[in-house]
């Protein structure tokens, strides 16, 4: 059973839940806190209080079961802060990479209604088997003829420091 769980209080959570109710989920739940999350659930954290929102995001990201989709509906700056915040709390990189933060297709949304539309568009893309628009995976060919591999465009954890590949000669320098 595919469920959508919208976690949060405030206008944005209400707008996301209202619009998502038209997307054909078998169950739609608007909750103030994290409860039972299943592997095929789609979860959107849309909390008006940024600190509480990050806490709710952490609860889901570290739960025993990672949902099929986990989005953090927030402005770009808050989305990136949340990802760094998760990394600082030793959340595994694979789980951080699975978080869509900020959630939604990048349409420049500013109002709660626009955010809801952007999130709904991403949920439709996910349900139709499209790549997650908010994560932006790029294909990069391997030097060792391994073919193409997906690499996340964001570098949470390395904080943008260049990392030498294992086949480059570092000349004894680190």
C-alpha positions as CSV (number, residue, x, y, z in Angstrom):
1,X,0.0,0.0,0.0
2,X,1.4,3.4,-1.0
3,X,1.0,6.1,1.7
4,X,1.9,9.7,1.8
5,X,2.8,11.0,5.2
6,X,3.1,14.8,5.6
7,X,4.8,15.6,8.9
8,X,4.6,19.2,10.2
9,X,2.4,22.0,11.3
10,X,1.5,25.1,9.5
11,X,0.4,26.4,6.2
12,X,3.0,24.6,4.0
13,X,2.1,21.2,5.5
14,X,-1.6,21.9,5.0
15,X,-1.1,23.0,1.4
16,X,1.1,20.0,0.6
17,X,-1.4,17.6,2.1
18,X,-4.4,19.2,0.3
19,X,-2.7,19.1,-3.1
20,X,-1.2,15.6,-2.6
21,X,-4.7,14.3,-1.7
22,X,-5.4,14.5,-5.5
23,X,-2.4,12.4,-6.5
24,X,-4.0,9.0,-5.9
25,X,-2.3,7.8,-2.8
26,X,-4.1,4.9,-1.1
27,X,-3.7,6.8,2.3
28,X,-2.8,10.3,3.1
29,X,-1.8,11.2,6.7
30,X,-1.0,14.6,8.1
31,X,0.9,14.2,11.3
32,X,2.7,16.3,13.9
33,X,5.3,13.6,14.6
34,X,6.9,10.6,13.1
35,X,5.1,7.3,13.7
36,X,5.3,4.0,11.8
37,X,7.1,4.5,8.5
38,X,7.1,1.7,5.9
39,X,9.6,1.1,3.1
40,X,7.1,2.0,0.4
41,X,5.9,5.2,2.0
42,X,6.5,8.7,0.7
43,X,7.2,11.1,3.5
44,X,7.4,14.9,3.3
45,X,8.6,16.9,6.3
46,X,7.0,20.4,6.0
47,X,7.4,22.0,9.4
48,X,7.2,25.8,9.7
49,X,9.6,25.7,12.6
50,X,13.0,25.0,11.0
51,X,14.6,23.5,14.1
52,X,11.6,21.2,14.7
53,X,11.6,20.3,11.0
54,X,15.2,19.2,11.2
55,X,14.5,17.1,14.2
56,X,11.6,15.4,12.5
57,X,13.8,14.8,9.4
58,X,16.4,13.2,11.6
59,X,13.8,10.9,13.2
60,X,12.8,9.6,9.8
61,X,16.3,9.5,8.3
62,X,17.5,7.4,11.2
63,X,14.4,5.2,11.6
64,X,14.7,1.4,11.2
65,X,13.1,1.6,7.8
66,X,13.9,4.3,5.2
67,X,10.9,5.3,3.2
68,X,10.9,5.1,-0.6
69,X,10.8,8.9,-0.7
70,X,11.8,11.4,2.0
71,X,11.5,15.1,1.2
72,X,12.2,18.2,3.3
73,X,9.9,21.0,2.2
74,X,11.9,24.2,2.9
75,X,13.7,27.0,1.2
76,X,17.0,26.1,-0.5
77,X,19.1,27.5,2.3
78,X,17.2,25.5,5.0
79,X,17.3,22.4,2.9
80,X,21.1,22.5,2.6
81,X,21.4,23.4,6.3
82,X,19.3,20.3,7.1
83,X,21.6,18.0,5.0
84,X,24.7,19.4,6.7
85,X,22.9,19.0,10.1
86,X,22.2,15.4,9.3
87,X,25.8,14.8,8.4
88,X,27.0,16.4,11.6
89,X,24.9,13.9,13.5
90,X,26.6,10.9,11.7
91,X,23.6,10.0,9.6
92,X,25.0,7.5,7.0
93,X,25.8,9.2,3.6
94,X,23.5,6.8,1.7
95,X,20.6,8.0,3.8
96,X,21.5,11.6,3.4
97,X,21.7,11.1,-0.4
98,X,18.2,9.7,-0.3
99,X,16.8,12.9,1.2
100,X,15.3,15.4,-1.2
101,X,16.1,18.7,0.4
102,X,14.7,21.0,-0.5
103,X,11.8,18.8,-1.7
104,X,10.1,19.5,-5.0
105,X,11.0,20.4,-8.5
106,X,13.0,23.6,-8.6
107,X,10.5,26.1,-10.0
108,X,11.6,29.0,-7.7
109,X,8.7,28.4,-5.3
110,X,8.3,31.0,-2.6
111,X,4.8,30.8,-1.2
112,X,3.3,27.7,0.6
113,X,1.0,27.1,-2.5
114,X,4.0,27.2,-4.8
115,X,6.0,24.9,-2.6
116,X,3.0,22.4,-2.5
117,X,2.9,22.4,-6.3
118,X,6.7,21.8,-6.6
119,X,6.5,19.0,-4.1
120,X,3.4,17.5,-5.8
121,X,5.3,17.6,-9.2
122,X,8.2,15.7,-7.6
123,X,5.9,13.1,-6.1
124,X,4.3,12.5,-9.5
125,X,7.7,12.1,-11.1
126,X,8.7,9.6,-8.4
127,X,5.5,7.6,-8.8
128,X,5.9,7.5,-12.6
129,X,9.4,6.1,-12.2
130,X,11.3,9.2,-13.1
131,X,14.6,10.2,-11.4
132,X,14.2,12.4,-8.3
133,X,14.2,15.9,-9.7
134,X,15.5,17.5,-6.5
135,X,18.6,15.2,-6.2
136,X,20.0,15.7,-9.7
137,X,22.1,12.6,-10.4
138,X,24.7,13.0,-13.1
139,X,26.3,10.3,-15.1
140,X,30.0,10.2,-15.1
141,X,32.2,7.7,-17.0
142,X,34.8,5.8,-15.0
143,X,38.5,6.0,-16.0
144,X,38.9,2.3,-15.6
145,X,36.2,1.5,-18.2
146,X,33.6,0.7,-15.6
147,X,31.0,2.4,-17.7
148,X,28.7,5.1,-16.4
149,X,28.0,5.5,-12.8
150,X,25.5,7.7,-11.0
151,X,27.1,10.3,-8.7
152,X,25.1,12.8,-6.6
153,X,25.8,16.4,-7.5
154,X,25.9,17.5,-3.9
155,X,28.9,16.8,-1.8
156,X,27.6,16.7,1.8
157,X,30.2,15.2,4.0
158,X,33.2,16.3,1.9
159,X,32.1,20.0,2.0
160,X,33.5,20.6,-1.4
161,X,37.1,19.6,-0.8
162,X,38.6,18.0,-3.9
163,X,39.2,14.3,-3.5
164,X,42.0,12.7,-5.5
165,X,40.9,9.5,-7.3
166,X,42.9,6.3,-6.7
167,X,44.4,6.3,-10.1
168,X,45.8,9.8,-10.0
169,X,49.4,10.3,-8.9
170,X,49.5,12.5,-5.8
171,X,53.3,12.7,-5.8
172,X,53.5,11.8,-2.1
173,X,51.2,14.7,-1.2
174,X,47.9,14.4,0.5
